[in-house]
Amino acid sequence: MPSPSYLPPAPLAPRHIGRLNGRGLWTLYVKEVRRFLNVATQTLLAPMVTTLLFLAVFTLALGGQRMAAGGVDYAAFLAPGLMVMAMMQNSFANTSSSIVIAKVQGNIVDVLMPPLSAFELTTGIVGGGVTRGLLVGIAVWLGQLPFVGLHIHAPLAILFYAVMTVLMLSLLGLLGGIWSEKFDHMAAVTNFVITPLSFLSGTFYSLDRLPPNLQIIAHANPFFYMIDGVRYGFLGHADASLWVGAAVLLGVNGGLFLLAWTLIGRGWHLKA
Amino acid sequence: MPQVRQFGRVNGRGLYTLVLRGLRRHLGLWLDSMAGPAVSNLLYLVVLVLARDVALGPIWPDATGRGLDAASFVAPGLVAFAFCHAAFESMAVHLVHDKQEGMIQDLLSAPLTAAETLAGWVLGAVAAGLASGSVVLLAFLPFVDWPVLDPLPLVVFALLGTLIFALLGVLVGLWARKWDHYAAAETFLMLPLGLLSGTFFLRQDLPPLGRDLLFANPVFHIIDGFRSGLLGRSDGDPLFSVVLLVVLSLVLALVAWRLLLRGWHLKP
């Protein structure tokens, strides 16, 4: 008598997918999250160390001054901005590197072949970047706690602007990754677009330092509203209107999501 | 009938080829390796100038209260580290890349001694560092107001800085088995060396322990040398810095040569 384990398996029934491929989306998301958790030293610890070094150096160099607006000392002004900058860079790095590496190595087909719609692909990949950005934000905040006396003024504002930040940078990373054919292209986008926008966003200085015409340009930088919003959440003082910031961020994020969704749907720079 | 090429005690053409390869690889990626550092260093400069309250006054004021503005004070340090970092990055990235892709075999089987290989690598990276660093220096010129422009200390410290960091690049490149290891070296070695080097703050503003630690950071001496060349004044004695940096490069070269001779992390 053969034991039951020798019996042929029952034929597999096709899995039925409703309007949303929930399991597929979840699998893609988990893959994106595991990708960065595998190298947590590089993806979570490194941003924390970098931020603390920046905090130390800039506080040493400029610690004597108090900020005119809000009346806080320089370290307290700087810390929320550095936190947002770290979140920006890491969300962007997560989605962009995921796509570019998959394209260069050719395993992008494994993402394009499964029964996942363009919407599900966009959501799953962006979800990974959002998760990394938020985890980096928490890591940086915890790292800064012993050094900067930051109390939370408006937790919901922090949450809203933080989510908007990592969402926008994840979408930008996705778009940059789709556009890039090589690692060099990605490095160029990081060097010449993302780094300037994040450095010139008001992390290190209050925008009233700028001459009036430059202030107008600075207000057109969506990255400014992210930093301003999160800083309001900690310090209770914002440079610009919070509602304008929320509207700008929601508008830009909605537009970027639609763009990414459309481009992935058409297979632009992804399918031959 | 082709002749067997003869070479004497030193394989000159092999060495020259290796140097040229390192430099060409660096220049080929000019957007990333030359324009990138220029842009990011200019950003550091802009941000620092905007962030510094004018009420803090000039740096190193003389009896009349005239001193340096923030940009002119910070720029020599940024330039100095740009030289060092480019040499390190060029060396380590190319070595890790060769190891990852298996191309290192082509080099190990070439008729080059360990000393020639090391010299070829390091000279290529020094040339790469000098190229990228000079671009940063030129990019800064329109924005800063340096009282002097003394070529001798600039050349000496640029050479020593790129040499030391090219050698560090060899050590990190040999050690790293994966890209993650290289990234860890960037975050946990290069970034602290570069940021905690006295580029942004004065040694006198530190607590006593910080001053001693700063003195132990070779980047501080390289930066200080650049200051003597661009600002006409320095925190320490440039001659002492030169001696220290020469000794350090000799030690690093010796270690790198011994490791290369043993094939550490290169040969099974």
Contacts between the chains, C-beta under 8 A, distances in Angstrom:
chain1	res1	chain2	res2	distance
A	39	B	180	5.4
A	41	B	180	7.3
A	41	B	184	6.3
A	42	B	180	5.7
A	42	B	183	4.9
A	42	B	184	6.8
A	42	B	187	7.4
A	46	B	183	7.1
A	46	B	184	7.6
A	46	B	187	4.1
A	46	B	188	7.8
A	49	B	187	5.9
A	49	B	188	6.8
A	49	B	191	7.4
A	50	B	187	6.4
A	50	B	191	6.1
A	53	B	191	6.0
A	53	B	192	6.2
A	53	B	195	4.7
A	53	B	196	7.1
A	54	B	195	7.1
A	56	B	195	7.7
A	56	B	196	7.4
A	57	B	195	4.9
A	57	B	196	7.0
A	57	B	200	5.0
A	57	B	201	7.0
A	58	B	51	7.1
A	58	B	200	7.1
A	60	B	200	6.9
A	60	B	201	4.3
A	60	B	205	6.5
A	60	B	206	7.4
A	61	B	48	7.2
A	61	B	52	7.5
A	61	B	200	4.2
A	61	B	201	4.6
A	62	B	51	5.7
A	62	B	52	5.7
A	62	B	53	7.2
A	62	B	56	7.4
A	64	B	53	8.0
A	64	B	56	6.1
A	65	B	52	7.7
A	65	B	53	4.0
A	65	B	55	6.8
A	65	B	56	6.1
A	184	B	29	6.4
A	184	B	31	6.6
A	184	B	32	5.9
A	187	B	31	7.7
A	187	B	32	4.7
A	187	B	36	6.9
A	188	B	31	5.5
A	188	B	32	6.9
A	188	B	36	7.9
A	191	B	31	7.9
A	191	B	32	7.0
A	191	B	35	7.5
A	191	B	36	4.3
A	191	B	39	6.0
A	191	B	40	6.7
A	192	B	35	7.8
A	192	B	36	7.9
A	192	B	39	6.2
A	195	B	39	7.5
A	195	B	40	6.0
A	195	B	43	6.6
A	196	B	39	7.0
A	196	B	43	6.0
A	199	B	43	4.5
A	199	B	44	7.8
A	199	B	46	7.7
A	199	B	47	5.5
A	200	B	43	7.2
A	200	B	46	7.2
A	200	B	47	7.4
A	203	B	47	7.8
A	204	B	47	4.5
A	204	B	48	7.4
A	204	B	50	6.8
A	204	B	51	4.2
A	205	B	47	7.1
A	205	B	50	4.3
A	205	B	51	4.2
A	209	B	50	5.3
A	209	B	51	7.8
A	210	B	50	7.1
